Amino acid sequence: MELVVIVRGGGSKTDLFYLNNEAIARLGIRKMNYKIIPLNVGNFEALPKQVCMYRMYREITYEAPCIMWYIQGTKHNIIVDLGPPDPKQCLENRDIVIKRTEGQEPENALRSAGLSPEDVRTVIMTHLHWDHAQGFHIFKNAKFIIQRKEIEYATTPLPCHHYLYYEKNVGKPQFVDYLDKIKIIDGDYQVEEGVNCVYIPSHTPGSQGVLVKTEKGSYFIAGDAVGLFESWDTTPHVPSGIFNNLEQYYESMEKIERIADFVLPGHDMKIFDNSIYP
Ligand SMILES: [Zn+2]
């Protein structure tokens, strides 16, 4: 049995009904029963922890996963974020060790969740940092949803952030070759009923998270705005060590507090304590 709220007229009057599944289907009421599956597409061997937690843990590194998220139950088989380039490229272009097993190759990771890349119709990019934005080519039938401000900044970043978008030996970020497949948005945006892009600068100027309504509350895929569970659980919340405007960053965290029941961070291995959310 489900409790259904019917709003009549101008929204001033509501009725409550208990309906069984058959009645729900007959009335064409769509049940939002989304699940979120985190897919590990490679690990930083040793990421300085201060990258995720500003001014803390300056001497500590940790093994940090790169996460692709699959929102199961969506019409468009929505994916959030891609991942880093292959480990060889990371080493050659960045001197960074990314460890990736065969099962963590993005296509294989998707298949392990029962999805083929061709089935994906929408990819939401939280932002365009290099470790989130490689592998556009495997999603042949998808459009990519990116904030306008992120595209603008990724093409002309401040000198200190240039390395976050450009590979050493490559003249442009990868998304530039896929502009015809990109849907540019400005601010908050509904992708499907119950799946919303939420604009949350300022890990980058065009950062966005994805709010997913589930039967157990609203889950927020935060990208790198929240790096670790610890970043969010600490009072007050701790911003990433990479940002453009700290004042705006704190406003974004207040926005997340207002809308989300659960926050899923961008680079925390503890995410994989659960294979599916909720
Ligand atoms: Zn980032």
Residues whose N, C-alpha, C, O or C-beta is under 5 A from the ligand:
A	BS01	ZN	H129 D224
